[in-house]
Amino acid sequence: MGKKMSKVFHKKFGQRVRELRRERGMTQEQLSFEIGADNSYIANIENAHRDIPLSRIRMIAKALNVEPFELLKF
C-alpha cells in the first residue's frame, strides 16, 4: 500500500472510531482508559497520527461494543 493510500486509510479509520465513540457518549480519555492506553492514544488514532495493531482494533471494538469489522465500515 502506498504512503498516500495508507494515510487515507488511517484517516477514514480514525473518523470511524470517532463516530462510534461519540455515538456512545464517550470521551477520548474514557476510551483510552477502557483499552489500557495513555490519554492521547485515541486522539492520535482519530487524527491519523498512529498506526494501530490488530490487537488494539479488537480492544477498541470491544470497548465500543461493536464487532471489529464495524470499525472498518467506511
PQR file of N, CA, C, O and H, with PARSE charges and radii, in Angstrom:
ATOM      1  N   MET A   1       0.863  -1.162   0.000 -0.4000 1.5000
ATOM      2  CA  MET A   1       0.000   0.000   0.000 -0.0000 2.0000
ATOM      3  C   MET A   1       0.908   1.222   0.000  0.5500 1.7000
ATOM      4  O   MET A   1       1.842   1.311   0.797 -0.5500 1.4000
ATOM      5  N   GLY A   2       0.633   2.156  -0.889 -0.4000 1.5000
ATOM      6  CA  GLY A   2       1.428   3.364  -0.968 -0.0000 2.0000
ATOM      7  C   GLY A   2       1.224   4.258   0.241  0.5500 1.7000
ATOM      8  O   GLY A   2       0.248   4.118   0.978 -0.5500 1.4000
ATOM      9  H   GLY A   2      -0.126   2.084  -1.536  0.4000 1.0000
ATOM     10  N   LYS A   3       2.159   5.181   0.433 -0.4000 1.5000
ATOM     11  CA  LYS A   3       2.094   6.069   1.594 -0.0000 2.0000
ATOM     12  C   LYS A   3       0.815   6.908   1.605  0.5500 1.7000
ATOM     13  O   LYS A   3       0.191   7.087   2.650 -0.5500 1.4000
ATOM     14  H   LYS A   3       2.952   5.295  -0.166  0.4000 1.0000
ATOM     15  N   LYS A   4       0.430   7.423   0.428 -0.4000 1.5000
ATOM     16  CA  LYS A   4      -0.791   8.239   0.346 -0.0000 2.0000
ATOM     17  C   LYS A   4      -2.030   7.398   0.656  0.5500 1.7000
ATOM     18  O   LYS A   4      -2.926   7.838   1.377 -0.5500 1.4000
ATOM     19  H   LYS A   4       0.937   7.278  -0.422  0.4000 1.0000
ATOM     20  N   MET A   5      -2.068   6.183   0.101 -0.4000 1.5000
ATOM     21  CA  MET A   5      -3.198   5.286   0.344 -0.0000 2.0000
ATOM     22  C   MET A   5      -3.277   4.915   1.825  0.5500 1.7000
ATOM     23  O   MET A   5      -4.366   4.831   2.392 -0.5500 1.4000
ATOM     24  H   MET A   5      -1.340   5.826  -0.484  0.4000 1.0000
ATOM     25  N   SER A   6      -2.132   4.696   2.440 -0.4000 1.5000
ATOM     26  CA  SER A   6      -2.089   4.357   3.855 -0.0000 2.0000
ATOM     27  C   SER A   6      -2.640   5.503   4.697  0.5500 1.7000
ATOM     28  O   SER A   6      -3.396   5.272   5.641 -0.5500 1.4000
ATOM     29  H   SER A   6      -1.247   4.764   1.980  0.4000 1.0000
ATOM     30  N   LYS A   7      -2.268   6.727   4.364 -0.4000 1.5000
ATOM     31  CA  LYS A   7      -2.747   7.898   5.110 -0.0000 2.0000
ATOM     32  C   LYS A   7      -4.267   8.037   4.987  0.5500 1.7000
ATOM     33  O   LYS A   7      -4.942   8.362   5.964 -0.5500 1.4000
ATOM     34  H   LYS A   7      -1.654   6.914   3.597  0.4000 1.0000
ATOM     35  N   VAL A   8      -4.800   7.794   3.798 -0.4000 1.5000
ATOM     36  CA  VAL A   8      -6.251   7.855   3.584 -0.0000 2.0000
ATOM     37  C   VAL A   8      -6.944   6.803   4.444  0.5500 1.7000
ATOM     38  O   VAL A   8      -7.958   7.090   5.080 -0.5500 1.4000
ATOM     39  H   VAL A   8      -4.252   7.530   3.005  0.4000 1.0000
ATOM     40  N   PHE A   9      -6.401   5.591   4.466 -0.4000 1.5000
ATOM     41  CA  PHE A   9      -6.977   4.516   5.278 -0.0000 2.0000
ATOM     42  C   PHE A   9      -6.985   4.908   6.756  0.5500 1.7000
ATOM     43  O   PHE A   9      -8.007   4.777   7.428 -0.5500 1.4000
ATOM     44  H   PHE A   9      -5.577   5.358   3.949  0.4000 1.0000
ATOM     45  N   HIS A  10      -5.847   5.387   7.259 -0.4000 1.5000
ATOM     46  CA  HIS A  10      -5.762   5.765   8.668 -0.0000 2.0000
ATOM     47  C   HIS A  10      -6.725   6.900   9.005  0.5500 1.7000
ATOM     48  O   HIS A  10      -7.314   6.918  10.086 -0.5500 1.4000
ATOM     49  H   HIS A  10      -5.016   5.493   6.712  0.4000 1.0000
ATOM     50  N   LYS A  11      -6.881   7.832   8.096 -0.4000 1.5000
ATOM     51  CA  LYS A  11      -7.802   8.950   8.327 -0.0000 2.0000
ATOM     52  C   LYS A  11      -9.245   8.447   8.411  0.5500 1.7000
ATOM     53  O   LYS A  11      -9.987   8.842   9.311 -0.5500 1.4000
ATOM     54  H   LYS A  11      -6.402   7.818   7.218  0.4000 1.0000
ATOM     55  N   LYS A  12      -9.642   7.585   7.485 -0.4000 1.5000
ATOM     56  CA  LYS A  12     -11.008   7.042   7.495 -0.0000 2.0000
ATOM     57  C   LYS A  12     -11.245   6.168   8.719  0.5500 1.7000
ATOM     58  O   LYS A  12     -12.320   6.213   9.318 -0.5500 1.4000
ATOM     59  H   LYS A  12      -9.039   7.264   6.755  0.4000 1.0000
ATOM     60  N   PHE A  13     -10.248   5.376   9.092 -0.4000 1.5000
ATOM     61  CA  PHE A  13     -10.369   4.543  10.281 -0.0000 2.0000
ATOM     62  C   PHE A  13     -10.564   5.427  11.515  0.5500 1.7000
ATOM     63  O   PHE A  13     -11.439   5.162  12.340 -0.5500 1.4000
ATOM     64  H   PHE A  13      -9.375   5.340   8.606  0.4000 1.0000
ATOM     65  N   GLY A  14      -9.756   6.465  11.637 -0.4000 1.5000
ATOM     66  CA  GLY A  14      -9.869   7.377  12.773 -0.0000 2.0000
ATOM     67  C   GLY A  14     -11.214   8.068  12.840  0.5500 1.7000
ATOM     68  O   GLY A  14     -11.775   8.246  13.921 -0.5500 1.4000
ATOM     69  H   GLY A  14      -9.045   6.680  10.967  0.4000 1.0000
ATOM     70  N   GLN A  15     -11.735   8.458  11.683 -0.4000 1.5000
ATOM     71  CA  GLN A  15     -13.055   9.094  11.640 -0.0000 2.0000
ATOM     72  C   GLN A  15     -14.130   8.117  12.113  0.5500 1.7000
ATOM     73  O   GLN A  15     -15.069   8.505  12.807 -0.5500 1.4000
ATOM     74  H   GLN A  15     -11.279   8.314  10.805  0.4000 1.0000
ATOM     75  N   ARG A  16     -13.984   6.854  11.732 -0.4000 1.5000
ATOM     76  CA  ARG A  16     -14.964   5.839  12.142 -0.0000 2.0000
ATOM     77  C   ARG A  16     -14.910   5.602  13.648  0.5500 1.7000
ATOM     78  O   ARG A  16     -15.950   5.472  14.293 -0.5500 1.4000
ATOM     79  H   ARG A  16     -13.221   6.539  11.169  0.4000 1.0000
ATOM     80  N   VAL A  17     -13.715   5.546  14.208 -0.4000 1.5000
ATOM     81  CA  VAL A  17     -13.584   5.395  15.658 -0.0000 2.0000
ATOM     82  C   VAL A  17     -14.238   6.577  16.357  0.5500 1.7000
ATOM     83  O   VAL A  17     -14.979   6.394  17.322 -0.5500 1.4000
ATOM     84  H   VAL A  17     -12.870   5.652  13.685  0.4000 1.0000
ATOM     85  N   ARG A  18     -13.973   7.785  15.880 -0.4000 1.5000
ATOM     86  CA  ARG A  18     -14.559   8.996  16.476 -0.0000 2.0000
ATOM     87  C   ARG A  18     -16.087   8.943  16.420  0.5500 1.7000
ATOM     88  O   ARG A  18     -16.768   9.239  17.402 -0.5500 1.4000
ATOM     89  H   ARG A  18     -13.370   7.934  15.096  0.4000 1.0000
ATOM     90  N   GLU A  19     -16.609   8.565  15.261 -0.4000 1.5000
ATOM     91  CA  GLU A  19     -18.062   8.493  15.082 -0.0000 2.0000
ATOM     92  C   GLU A  19     -18.691   7.529  16.087  0.5500 1.7000
ATOM     93  O   GLU A  19     -19.662   7.878  16.759 -0.5500 1.4000
ATOM     94  H   GLU A  19     -16.056   8.325  14.463  0.4000 1.0000
ATOM     95  N   LEU A  20     -18.150   6.341  16.188 -0.4000 1.5000
ATOM     96  CA  LEU A  20     -18.706   5.343  17.104 -0.0000 2.0000
ATOM     97  C   LEU A  20     -18.525   5.750  18.559  0.5500 1.7000
ATOM     98  O   LEU A  20     -19.416   5.531  19.380 -0.5500 1.4000
ATOM     99  H   LEU A  20     -17.361   6.058  15.643  0.4000 1.0000
ATOM    100  N   ARG A  21     -17.382   6.340  18.883 -0.4000 1.5000
ATOM    101  CA  ARG A  21     -17.120   6.795  20.250 -0.0000 2.0000
ATOM    102  C   ARG A  21     -18.130   7.864  20.656  0.5500 1.7000
ATOM    103  O   ARG A  21     -18.697   7.810  21.747 -0.5500 1.4000
ATOM    104  H   ARG A  21     -16.659   6.518  18.215  0.4000 1.0000
ATOM    105  N   ARG A  22     -18.346   8.820  19.784 -0.4000 1.5000
ATOM    106  CA  ARG A  22     -19.295   9.902  20.085 -0.0000 2.0000
ATOM    107  C   ARG A  22     -20.724   9.386  20.193  0.5500 1.7000
ATOM    108  O   ARG A  22     -21.487   9.853  21.039 -0.5500 1.4000
ATOM    109  H   ARG A  22     -17.885   8.864  18.898  0.4000 1.0000
ATOM    110  N   GLU A  23     -21.098   8.426  19.345 -0.4000 1.5000
ATOM    111  CA  GLU A  23     -22.443   7.839  19.424 -0.0000 2.0000
ATOM    112  C   GLU A  23     -22.691   7.223  20.791  0.5500 1.7000
ATOM    113  O   GLU A  23     -23.825   7.174  21.268 -0.5500 1.4000
ATOM    114  H   GLU A  23     -20.479   8.047  18.657  0.4000 1.0000
ATOM    115  N   ARG A  24     -21.619   6.754  21.415 -0.4000 1.5000
ATOM    116  CA  ARG A  24     -21.740   6.115  22.721 -0.0000 2.0000
ATOM    117  C   ARG A  24     -21.507   7.088  23.871  0.5500 1.7000
ATOM    118  O   ARG A  24     -21.524   6.692  25.036 -0.5500 1.4000
ATOM    119  H   ARG A  24     -20.698   6.793  21.028  0.4000 1.0000
ATOM    120  N   GLY A  25     -21.290   8.357  23.545 -0.4000 1.5000
ATOM    121  CA  GLY A  25     -21.111   9.377  24.576 -0.0000 2.0000
ATOM    122  C   GLY A  25     -19.816   9.242  25.353  0.5500 1.7000
ATOM    123  O   GLY A  25     -19.749   9.635  26.517 -0.5500 1.4000
ATOM    124  H   GLY A  25     -21.276   8.678  22.598  0.4000 1.0000
ATOM    125  N   MET A  26     -18.797   8.696  24.733 -0.4000 1.5000
ATOM    126  CA  MET A  26     -17.510   8.504  25.400 -0.0000 2.0000
ATOM    127  C   MET A  26     -16.521   9.592  24.993  0.5500 1.7000
ATOM    128  O   MET A  26     -16.541  10.078  23.862 -0.5500 1.4000
ATOM    129  H   MET A  26     -18.851   8.377  23.787  0.4000 1.0000
ATOM    130  N   THR A  27     -15.661   9.964  25.929 -0.4000 1.5000
ATOM    131  CA  THR A  27     -14.559  10.863  25.600 -0.0000 2.0000
ATOM    132  C   THR A  27     -13.380  10.027  25.099  0.5500 1.7000
ATOM    133  O   THR A  27     -13.354   8.807  25.258 -0.5500 1.4000
ATOM    134  H   THR A  27     -15.644   9.569  26.848  0.4000 1.0000
ATOM    135  N   GLN A  28     -12.420  10.699  24.498 -0.4000 1.5000
ATOM    136  CA  GLN A  28     -11.199  10.008  24.071 -0.0000 2.0000
ATOM    137  C   GLN A  28     -10.493   9.395  25.279  0.5500 1.7000
ATOM    138  O   GLN A  28      -9.973   8.282  25.201 -0.5500 1.4000
ATOM    139  H   GLN A  28     -12.441  11.690  24.369  0.4000 1.0000
ATOM    140  N   GLU A  29     -10.477  10.112  26.374 -0.4000 1.5000
ATOM    141  CA  GLU A  29      -9.819   9.634  27.585 -0.0000 2.0000
ATOM    142  C   GLU A  29     -10.507   8.385  28.133  0.5500 1.7000
ATOM    143  O   GLU A  29      -9.842   7.446  28.571 -0.5500 1.4000
ATOM    144  H   GLU A  29     -10.900  11.016  26.437  0.4000 1.0000
ATOM    145  N   GLN A  30     -11.836   8.377  28.106 -0.4000 1.5000
ATOM    146  CA  GLN A  30     -12.569   7.203  28.594 -0.0000 2.0000
ATOM    147  C   GLN A  30     -12.256   5.975  27.744  0.5500 1.7000
ATOM    148  O   GLN A  30     -12.022   4.889  28.274 -0.5500 1.4000
ATOM    149  H   GLN A  30     -12.376   9.139  27.749  0.4000 1.0000
ATOM    150  N   LEU A  31     -12.253   6.152  26.436 -0.4000 1.5000
ATOM    151  CA  LEU A  31     -11.967   5.024  25.555 -0.0000 2.0000
ATOM    152  C   LEU A  31     -10.524   4.562  25.735  0.5500 1.7000
ATOM    153  O   LEU A  31     -10.261   3.359  25.754 -0.5500 1.4000
ATOM    154  H   LEU A  31     -12.442   7.034  26.006  0.4000 1.0000
ATOM    155  N   SER A  32      -9.589   5.496  25.867 -0.4000 1.5000
ATOM    156  CA  SER A  32      -8.197   5.130  26.114 -0.0000 2.0000
ATOM    157  C   SER A  32      -8.081   4.307  27.385  0.5500 1.7000
ATOM    158  O   SER A  32      -7.384   3.294  27.412 -0.5500 1.4000
ATOM    159  H   SER A  32      -9.802   6.473  25.852  0.4000 1.0000
ATOM    160  N   PHE A  33      -8.769   4.743  28.446 -0.4000 1.5000
ATOM    161  CA  PHE A  33      -8.746   4.018  29.717 -0.0000 2.0000
ATOM    162  C   PHE A  33      -9.301   2.602  29.546  0.5500 1.7000
ATOM    163  O   PHE A  33      -8.739   1.642  30.074 -0.5500 1.4000
ATOM    164  H   PHE A  33      -9.336   5.567  28.424  0.4000 1.0000
ATOM    165  N   GLU A  34     -10.394   2.479  28.816 -0.4000 1.5000
ATOM    166  CA  GLU A  34     -11.037   1.171  28.605 -0.0000 2.0000
ATOM    167  C   GLU A  34     -10.101   0.164  27.933  0.5500 1.7000
ATOM    168  O   GLU A  34     -10.194  -1.038  28.183 -0.5500 1.4000
ATOM    169  H   GLU A  34     -10.851   3.258  28.387  0.4000 1.0000
ATOM    170  N   ILE A  35      -9.206   0.656  27.084 -0.4000 1.5000
ATOM    171  CA  ILE A  35      -8.304  -0.259  26.382 -0.0000 2.0000
ATOM    172  C   ILE A  35      -6.911  -0.301  27.007  0.5500 1.7000
ATOM    173  O   ILE A  35      -6.013  -0.968  26.492 -0.5500 1.4000
ATOM    174  H   ILE A  35      -9.130   1.633  26.881  0.4000 1.0000
ATOM    175  N   GLY A  36      -6.738   0.413  28.116 -0.4000 1.5000
ATOM    176  CA  GLY A  36      -5.462   0.380  28.822 -0.0000 2.0000
ATOM    177  C   GLY A  36      -4.351   1.157  28.134  0.5500 1.7000
ATOM    178  O   GLY A  36      -3.188   0.757  28.187 -0.5500 1.4000
ATOM    179  H   GLY A  36      -7.467   0.954  28.533  0.4000 1.0000
ATOM    180  N   ALA A  37      -4.698   2.262  27.492 -0.4000 1.5000
ATOM    181  CA  ALA A  37      -3.709   3.073  26.781 -0.0000 2.0000
ATOM    182  C   ALA A  37      -3.623   4.457  27.429  0.5500 1.7000
ATOM    183  O   ALA A  37      -4.481   4.835  28.227 -0.5500 1.4000
ATOM    184  H   ALA A  37      -5.642   2.587  27.449  0.4000 1.0000
ATOM    185  N   ASP A  38      -2.575   5.203  27.075 -0.4000 1.5000
ATOM    186  CA  ASP A  38      -2.453   6.557  27.627 -0.0000 2.0000
ATOM    187  C   ASP A  38      -3.510   7.478  27.020  0.5500 1.7000
ATOM    188  O   ASP A  38      -4.124   7.149  26.005 -0.5500 1.4000
ATOM    189  H   ASP A  38      -1.878   4.896  26.427  0.4000 1.0000
ATOM    190  N   ASN A  39      -3.713   8.622  27.644 -0.4000 1.5000
ATOM    191  CA  ASN A  39      -4.803   9.534  27.279 -0.0000 2.0000
ATOM    192  C   ASN A  39      -4.778  10.001  25.832  0.5500 1.7000
ATOM    193  O   ASN A  39      -5.835  10.254  25.255 -0.5500 1.4000
ATOM    194  H   ASN A  39      -3.214   8.890  28.468  0.4000 1.0000
ATOM    195  N   SER A  40      -3.615  10.120  25.237 -0.4000 1.5000
ATOM    196  CA  SER A  40      -3.527  10.658  23.882 -0.0000 2.0000
ATOM    197  C   SER A  40      -3.642   9.584  22.798  0.5500 1.7000
ATOM    198  O   SER A  40      -3.648   9.910  21.611 -0.5500 1.4000
ATOM    199  H   SER A  40      -2.756   9.914  25.706  0.4000 1.0000
ATOM    200  N   TYR A  41      -3.732   8.329  23.181 -0.4000 1.5000
ATOM    201  CA  TYR A  41      -3.736   7.236  22.203 -0.0000 2.0000
ATOM    202  C   TYR A  41      -4.901   7.353  21.218  0.5500 1.7000
ATOM    203  O   TYR A  41      -4.690   7.293  20.006 -0.5500 1.4000
ATOM    204  H   TYR A  41      -3.728   8.063  24.145  0.4000 1.0000
ATOM    205  N   ILE A  42      -6.104   7.516  21.713 -0.4000 1.5000
ATOM    206  CA  ILE A  42      -7.278   7.602  20.837 -0.0000 2.0000
ATOM    207  C   ILE A  42      -7.229   8.879  20.006  0.5500 1.7000
ATOM    208  O   ILE A  42      -7.608   8.859  18.835 -0.5500 1.4000
ATOM    209  H   ILE A  42      -6.276   7.564  22.697  0.4000 1.0000
ATOM    210  N   ALA A  43      -6.777   9.978  20.576 -0.4000 1.5000
ATOM    211  CA  ALA A  43      -6.637  11.220  19.806 -0.0000 2.0000
ATOM    212  C   ALA A  43      -5.698  10.999  18.620  0.5500 1.7000
ATOM    213  O   ALA A  43      -5.972  11.469  17.516 -0.5500 1.4000
ATOM    214  H   ALA A  43      -6.469   9.994  21.527  0.4000 1.0000
ATOM    215  N   ASN A  44      -4.607  10.294  18.841 -0.4000 1.5000
ATOM    216  CA  ASN A  44      -3.661  10.020  17.764 -0.0000 2.0000
ATOM    217  C   ASN A  44      -4.267   9.126  16.691  0.5500 1.7000
ATOM    218  O   ASN A  44      -3.984   9.311  15.507 -0.5500 1.4000
ATOM    219  H   ASN A  44      -4.384   9.913  19.739  0.4000 1.0000
ATOM    220  N   ILE A  45      -5.082   8.175  17.074 -0.4000 1.5000
ATOM    221  CA  ILE A  45      -5.763   7.318  16.095 -0.0000 2.0000
ATOM    222  C   ILE A  45      -6.773   8.142  15.297  0.5500 1.7000
ATOM    223  O   ILE A  45      -6.810   8.077  14.068 -0.5500 1.4000
ATOM    224  H   ILE A  45      -5.313   8.024  18.035  0.4000 1.0000
ATOM    225  N   GLU A  46      -7.577   8.904  15.999 -0.4000 1.5000
ATOM    226  CA  GLU A  46      -8.626   9.687  15.338 -0.0000 2.0000
ATOM    227  C   GLU A  46      -8.055  10.752  14.398  0.5500 1.7000
ATOM    228  O   GLU A  46      -8.708  11.147  13.433 -0.5500 1.4000
ATOM    229  H   GLU A  46      -7.547   8.957  16.997  0.4000 1.0000
ATOM    230  N   ASN A  47      -6.856  11.205  14.678 -0.4000 1.5000
ATOM    231  CA  ASN A  47      -6.218  12.216  13.836 -0.0000 2.0000
ATOM    232  C   ASN A  47      -5.223  11.610  12.846  0.5500 1.7000
ATOM    233  O   ASN A  47      -4.429  12.330  12.240 -0.5500 1.4000
ATOM    234  H   ASN A  47      -6.325  10.883  15.462  0.4000 1.0000
ATOM    235  N   ALA A  48      -5.268  10.301  12.685 -0.4000 1.5000
ATOM    236  CA  ALA A  48      -4.433   9.573  11.719 -0.0000 2.0000
ATOM    237  C   ALA A  48      -2.943   9.771  11.965  0.5500 1.7000
ATOM    238  O   ALA A  48      -2.159   9.834  11.018 -0.5500 1.4000
ATOM    239  H   ALA A  48      -5.913   9.716  13.177  0.4000 1.0000
ATOM    240  N   HIS A  49      -2.548   9.869  13.240 -0.4000 1.5000
ATOM    241  CA  HIS A  49      -1.141  10.026  13.581 -0.0000 2.0000
ATOM    242  C   HIS A  49      -0.521   8.736  14.096  0.5500 1.7000
ATOM    243  O   HIS A  49       0.647   8.720  14.484 -0.5500 1.4000
ATOM    244  H   HIS A  49      -3.185   9.818  14.009  0.4000 1.0000
ATOM    245  N   ARG A  50      -1.289   7.666  14.102 -0.4000 1.5000
ATOM    246  CA  ARG A  50      -0.785   6.430  14.690 -0.0000 2.0000
ATOM    247  C   ARG A  50      -1.257   5.231  13.880  0.5500 1.7000
ATOM    248  O   ARG A  50      -2.416   5.145  13.472 -0.5500 1.4000
ATOM    249  H   ARG A  50      -2.238   7.680  13.787  0.4000 1.0000
ATOM    250  N   ASP A  51      -0.334   4.318  13.663 -0.4000 1.5000
ATOM    251  CA  ASP A  51      -0.692   3.026  13.091 -0.0000 2.0000
ATOM    252  C   ASP A  51      -1.226   2.192  14.250  0.5500 1.7000
ATOM    253  O   ASP A  51      -0.847   2.414  15.400 -0.5500 1.4000
ATOM    254  H   ASP A  51       0.607   4.387  13.995  0.4000 1.0000
ATOM    255  N   ILE A  52      -2.090   1.250  13.960 -0.4000 1.5000
ATOM    256  CA  ILE A  52      -2.728   0.519  15.045 -0.0000 2.0000
ATOM    257  C   ILE A  52      -2.677  -0.979  14.785  0.5500 1.7000
ATOM    258  O   ILE A  52      -3.067  -1.436  13.710 -0.5500 1.4000
ATOM    259  H   ILE A  52      -2.398   1.070  13.025  0.4000 1.0000
ATOM    260  N   PRO A  53      -2.200  -1.747  15.759 -0.5600 1.5000
ATOM    261  CA  PRO A  53      -2.150  -3.202  15.578  0.2800 2.0000
ATOM    262  C   PRO A  53      -3.539  -3.837  15.699  0.5500 1.7000
ATOM    263  O   PRO A  53      -4.448  -3.272  16.307 -0.5500 1.4000
ATOM    264  N   LEU A  54      -3.673  -4.997  15.118 -0.4000 1.5000
ATOM    265  CA  LEU A  54      -4.952  -5.710  15.157 -0.0000 2.0000
ATOM    266  C   LEU A  54      -5.436  -5.968  16.578  0.5500 1.7000
ATOM    267  O   LEU A  54      -6.637  -5.927  16.842 -0.5500 1.4000
ATOM    268  H   LEU A  54      -2.934  -5.455  14.624  0.4000 1.0000
ATOM    269  N   SER A  55      -4.518  -6.230  17.484 -0.4000 1.5000
ATOM    270  CA  SER A  55      -4.924  -6.496  18.870 -0.0000 2.0000
ATOM    271  C   SER A  55      -5.624  -5.279  19.475  0.5500 1.7000
ATOM    272  O   SER A  55      -6.564  -5.434  20.255 -0.5500 1.4000
ATOM    273  H   SER A  55      -3.542  -6.263  17.269  0.4000 1.0000
ATOM    274  N   ARG A  56      -5.180  -4.081  19.127 -0.4000 1.5000
ATOM    275  CA  ARG A  56      -5.828  -2.865  19.635 -0.0000 2.0000
ATOM    276  C   ARG A  56      -7.173  -2.629  18.948  0.5500 1.7000
ATOM    277  O   ARG A  56      -8.110  -2.132  19.573 -0.5500 1.4000
ATOM    278  H   ARG A  56      -4.417  -3.955  18.494  0.4000 1.0000
ATOM    279  N   ILE A  57      -7.271  -2.984  17.671 -0.4000 1.5000
ATOM    280  CA  ILE A  57      -8.551  -2.851  16.974 -0.0000 2.0000
ATOM    281  C   ILE A  57      -9.597  -3.688  17.693  0.5500 1.7000
ATOM    282  O   ILE A  57     -10.726  -3.244  17.905 -0.5500 1.4000
ATOM    283  H   ILE A  57      -6.510  -3.388  17.164  0.4000 1.0000
ATOM    284  N   ARG A  58      -9.216  -4.886  18.062 -0.4000 1.5000
ATOM    285  CA  ARG A  58     -10.133  -5.771  18.793 -0.0000 2.0000
ATOM    286  C   ARG A  58     -10.527  -5.158  20.137  0.5500 1.7000
ATOM    287  O   ARG A  58     -11.692  -5.221  20.528 -0.5500 1.4000
ATOM    288  H   ARG A  58      -8.299  -5.247  17.890  0.4000 1.0000
ATOM    289  N   MET A  59      -9.571  -4.571  20.839 -0.4000 1.5000
ATOM    290  CA  MET A  59      -9.847  -3.964  22.139 -0.0000 2.0000
ATOM    291  C   MET A  59     -10.765  -2.744  22.004  0.5500 1.7000
ATOM    292  O   MET A  59     -11.679  -2.555  22.807 -0.5500 1.4000
ATOM    293  H   MET A  59      -8.624  -4.520  20.522  0.4000 1.0000
ATOM    294  N   ILE A  60     -10.515  -1.926  20.989 -0.4000 1.5000
ATOM    295  CA  ILE A  60     -11.358  -0.748  20.756 -0.0000 2.0000
ATOM    296  C   ILE A  60     -12.776  -1.185  20.417  0.5500 1.7000
ATOM    297  O   ILE A  60     -13.743  -0.619  20.928 -0.5500 1.4000
ATOM    298  H   ILE A  60      -9.773  -2.079  20.337  0.4000 1.0000
ATOM    299  N   ALA A  61     -12.901  -2.187  19.559 -0.4000 1.5000
ATOM    300  CA  ALA A  61     -14.228  -2.692  19.188 -0.0000 2.0000
ATOM    301  C   ALA A  61     -14.980  -3.179  20.421  0.5500 1.7000
ATOM    302  O   ALA A  61     -16.163  -2.886  20.591 -0.5500 1.4000
ATOM    303  H   ALA A  61     -12.115  -2.646  19.144  0.4000 1.0000
ATOM    304  N   LYS A  62     -14.295  -3.918  21.274 -0.4000 1.5000
ATOM    305  CA  LYS A  62     -14.936  -4.436  22.489 -0.0000 2.0000
ATOM    306  C   LYS A  62     -15.385  -3.287  23.389  0.5500 1.7000
ATOM    307  O   LYS A  62     -16.490  -3.315  23.931 -0.5500 1.4000
ATOM    308  H   LYS A  62     -13.333  -4.156  21.137  0.4000 1.0000
ATOM    309  N   ALA A  63     -14.526  -2.274  23.549 -0.4000 1.5000
ATOM    310  CA  ALA A  63     -14.868  -1.130  24.399 -0.0000 2.0000
ATOM    311  C   ALA A  63     -16.047  -0.346  23.835  0.5500 1.7000
ATOM    312  O   ALA A  63     -16.826   0.237  24.589 -0.5500 1.4000
ATOM    313  H   ALA A  63     -13.629  -2.252  23.108  0.4000 1.0000
ATOM    314  N   LEU A  64     -16.179  -0.331  22.505 -0.4000 1.5000
ATOM    315  CA  LEU A  64     -17.293   0.375  21.860 -0.0000 2.0000
ATOM    316  C   LEU A  64     -18.511  -0.526  21.659  0.5500 1.7000
ATOM    317  O   LEU A  64     -19.541  -0.092  21.142 -0.5500 1.4000
ATOM    318  H   LEU A  64     -15.547  -0.805  21.892  0.4000 1.0000
ATOM    319  N   ASN A  65     -18.376  -1.782  22.075 -0.4000 1.5000
ATOM    320  CA  ASN A  65     -19.456  -2.761  21.980 -0.0000 2.0000
ATOM    321  C   ASN A  65     -19.902  -2.996  20.533  0.5500 1.7000
ATOM    322  O   ASN A  65     -21.095  -3.027  20.231 -0.5500 1.4000
ATOM    323  H   ASN A  65     -17.540  -2.134  22.495  0.4000 1.0000
ATOM    324  N   VAL A  66     -18.912  -3.160  19.648 -0.4000 1.5000
ATOM    325  CA  VAL A  66     -19.166  -3.491  18.244 -0.0000 2.0000
ATOM    326  C   VAL A  66     -18.230  -4.622  17.836  0.5500 1.7000
ATOM    327  O   VAL A  66     -17.243  -4.907  18.513 -0.5500 1.4000
ATOM    328  H   VAL A  66     -17.942  -3.134  19.894  0.4000 1.0000
ATOM    329  N   GLU A  67     -18.556  -5.250  16.734 -0.4000 1.5000
ATOM    330  CA  GLU A  67     -17.656  -6.241  16.162 -0.0000 2.0000
ATOM    331  C   GLU A  67     -16.501  -5.501  15.486  0.5500 1.7000
ATOM    332  O   GLU A  67     -16.701  -4.399  14.974 -0.5500 1.4000
ATOM    333  H   GLU A  67     -19.358  -5.018  16.184  0.4000 1.0000
ATOM    334  N   PRO A  68     -15.307  -6.076  15.473 -0.5600 1.5000
ATOM    335  CA  PRO A  68     -14.165  -5.386  14.853  0.2800 2.0000
ATOM    336  C   PRO A  68     -14.402  -4.904  13.433  0.5500 1.7000
ATOM    337  O   PRO A  68     -13.914  -3.837  13.061 -0.5500 1.4000
ATOM    338  N   PHE A  69     -15.142  -5.663  12.628 -0.4000 1.5000
ATOM    339  CA  PHE A  69     -15.371  -5.254  11.248 -0.0000 2.0000
ATOM    340  C   PHE A  69     -16.153  -3.943  11.163  0.5500 1.7000
ATOM    341  O   PHE A  69     -16.060  -3.236  10.159 -0.5500 1.4000
ATOM    342  H   PHE A  69     -15.539  -6.530  12.930  0.4000 1.0000
ATOM    343  N   GLU A  70     -16.921  -3.611  12.202 -0.4000 1.5000
ATOM    344  CA  GLU A  70     -17.670  -2.358  12.202 -0.0000 2.0000
ATOM    345  C   GLU A  70     -16.742  -1.145  12.173  0.5500 1.7000
ATOM    346  O   GLU A  70     -17.123  -0.086  11.672 -0.5500 1.4000
ATOM    347  H   GLU A  70     -16.997  -4.185  13.017  0.4000 1.0000
ATOM    348  N   LEU A  71     -15.541  -1.290  12.701 -0.4000 1.5000
ATOM    349  CA  LEU A  71     -14.580  -0.190  12.682 -0.0000 2.0000
ATOM    350  C   LEU A  71     -14.040   0.064  11.279  0.5500 1.7000
ATOM    351  O   LEU A  71     -13.487   1.128  11.004 -0.5500 1.4000
ATOM    352  H   LEU A  71     -15.232  -2.150  13.108  0.4000 1.0000
ATOM    353  N   LEU A  72     -14.202  -0.913  10.398 -0.4000 1.5000
ATOM    354  CA  LEU A  72     -13.681  -0.798   9.038 -0.0000 2.0000
ATOM    355  C   LEU A  72     -14.770  -0.500   8.013  0.5500 1.7000
ATOM    356  O   LEU A  72     -14.517  -0.563   6.810 -0.5500 1.4000
ATOM    357  H   LEU A  72     -14.652  -1.778  10.622  0.4000 1.0000
ATOM    358  N   LYS A  73     -15.953  -0.182   8.462 -0.4000 1.5000
ATOM    359  CA  LYS A  73     -17.060   0.134   7.550 -0.0000 2.0000
ATOM    360  C   LYS A  73     -17.040   1.622   7.217  0.5500 1.7000
ATOM    361  O   LYS A  73     -17.697   2.438   7.862 -0.5500 1.4000
ATOM    362  H   LYS A  73     -16.159  -0.131   9.439  0.4000 1.0000
ATOM    363  N   PHE A  74     -16.269   1.938   6.198 -0.4000 1.5000
ATOM    364  CA  PHE A  74     -16.190   3.327   5.732 -0.0000 2.0000
ATOM    365  C   PHE A  74     -16.001   3.363   4.246  0.5500 1.7000
ATOM    366  O   PHE A  74     -15.912   4.443   3.662 -0.5500 1.4000
ATOM    367  H   PHE A  74     -15.735   1.274   5.674  0.4000 1.0000
TER
END
